[in-house]
Amino acid sequence: MSKTTLQTVAQTRRSVYALNKTLPVSKDDINQIVEHALLHTPSAFNSQSTRLVVLHGEEHDKLWEIAKAELAKIVPAENFAATEAKLDMFKAGAGTVLFFEDTNVVKGLQDSFPAYADNFPIWADHASAMTQYAIWTTLASENVGANLQHYNPVIDAEVAKTWNIPESWKLRAQLVFGGIVSPAGDKEFAPVADRMKVHG
Ligand SMILES: Cc1cc2nc3c(=O)[nH]c(=O)nc-3n(C[C@H](O)[C@H](O)[C@H](O)COP(=O)(O)O)c2cc1C
């Protein structure tokens, strides 16, 4: 069997860290990609608990300045230069997608289906992860580089204040995107035989 289009694109998705602000597609194209993933990614009980905020340009820059300010409060001063350099690398990108899960939706499901109560927060994270992957891979198909970050919960309060985020939205991840300055390096693969079994 030859590779499907989806498989070919899946192989182009990598963690690309050297990004710039020059995108090969328009801002509107990025918004369309994010919206498409939001609509077409599955969720437990079709609960659609994922919430997304797209930050372009100066709003994206603001996010990474917030991360710097918040991390400066907790990272020892002698280590902060390295932290700042890393955060500047993200700021050098063109934009960031913020992934939230609406805890009100999760609570509603827990109340309606108590037998599955423990699973709903886990399934909400699964749905978020699927949405993250869909966006990351579709961006790769358009030659937009991206990397996935997790500065939550350190930045949660400032993010909520800055972009008027509802209290029930819980930040789960940040996907930084931009033009590709240099591609990801080689990737090592652990043996498939240890990771996948086929029976029958
Ligand atoms: C659930 C999850 C969490 C991750 N968290 C981070 C992160 O916080 N920071 C980061 O730089 N990369 C993060 N990554 C990226 C992984 O390090 C990366 O996907 C992995 O090394 C494989 O490389 P590739 O993305 O180029 O295929 C995360 C990936 C996943 C799936």
The ligand as an SDF file (V2000), in Angstrom:
LIG
                    3D

 31 33  0  0  0  0  0  0  0  0999 V2000
    2.2050   15.7810   25.0990 C   0  0  0  0  0  0  0  0  0  0  0  0
    3.4370   16.4710   24.5890 C   0  0  0  0  0  0  0  0  0  0  0  0
    4.0500   17.4460   25.3530 C   0  0  0  0  0  0  0  0  0  0  0  0
    5.1450   18.1580   24.8580 C   0  0  0  0  0  0  0  0  0  0  0  0
    5.6560   19.2070   25.5840 N   0  0  0  0  0  0  0  0  0  0  0  0
    6.6460   19.9480   25.0510 C   0  0  0  0  0  0  0  0  0  0  0  0
    7.1060   21.1020   25.7280 C   0  0  0  0  0  0  0  0  0  0  0  0
    6.5780   21.4960   26.7740 O   0  0  0  0  0  0  0  0  0  0  0  0
    8.1310   21.7960   25.1840 N   0  0  0  0  0  0  0  0  0  0  0  0
    8.7110   21.4220   23.9950 C   0  0  0  0  0  0  0  0  0  0  0  0
    9.6400   22.0950   23.5250 O   0  0  0  0  0  0  0  0  0  0  0  0
    8.2770   20.3300   23.3150 N   0  0  0  0  0  0  0  0  0  0  0  0
    7.2660   19.5960   23.8130 C   0  0  0  0  0  0  0  0  0  0  0  0
    6.7830   18.5110   23.1210 N   0  0  0  0  0  0  0  0  0  0  0  0
    7.4280   18.1330   21.8420 C   0  0  0  0  0  0  0  0  0  0  0  0
    8.2080   16.8160   21.9450 C   0  0  0  0  0  0  0  0  0  0  0  0
    9.4110   17.0070   22.6350 O   0  0  0  0  0  0  0  0  0  0  0  0
    8.4460   16.3380   20.5020 C   0  0  0  0  0  0  0  0  0  0  0  0
    7.2020   16.1690   19.8680 O   0  0  0  0  0  0  0  0  0  0  0  0
    9.2260   15.0340   20.4490 C   0  0  0  0  0  0  0  0  0  0  0  0
   10.5490   15.2030   20.9070 O   0  0  0  0  0  0  0  0  0  0  0  0
    9.2750   14.4520   19.0410 C   0  0  0  0  0  0  0  0  0  0  0  0
    9.8160   15.3900   18.1260 O   0  0  0  0  0  0  0  0  0  0  0  0
    8.9760   15.9040   16.8750 P   0  0  0  0  0  0  0  0  0  0  0  0
    7.8430   16.7580   17.4000 O   0  0  0  0  0  0  0  0  0  0  0  0
    9.9540   16.7150   16.0580 O   0  0  0  0  0  0  0  0  0  0  0  0
    8.4330   14.7220   16.1250 O   0  0  0  0  0  0  0  0  0  0  0  0
    5.6840   17.8130   23.5910 C   0  0  0  0  0  0  0  0  0  0  0  0
    5.0720   16.8050   22.8330 C   0  0  0  0  0  0  0  0  0  0  0  0
    3.9580   16.1530   23.3160 C   0  0  0  0  0  0  0  0  0  0  0  0
    3.2960   15.1060   22.4480 C   0  0  0  0  0  0  0  0  0  0  0  0
  1  2  1  0
  2  3  1  0
  2 30  2  0
  3  4  2  0
  4  5  1  0
  4 28  1  0
  5  6  2  0
  6  7  1  0
  6 13  1  0
  7  8  2  0
  7  9  1  0
  9 10  1  0
 10 11  2  0
 10 12  1  0
 12 13  2  0
 13 14  1  0
 14 15  1  0
 14 28  1  0
 15 16  1  0
 16 17  1  0
 16 18  1  0
 18 19  1  0
 18 20  1  0
 20 21  1  0
 20 22  1  0
 22 23  1  0
 23 24  1  0
 24 25  2  0
 24 26  1  0
 24 27  1  0
 28 29  2  0
 29 30  1  0
 30 31  1  0
M  END
$$$$
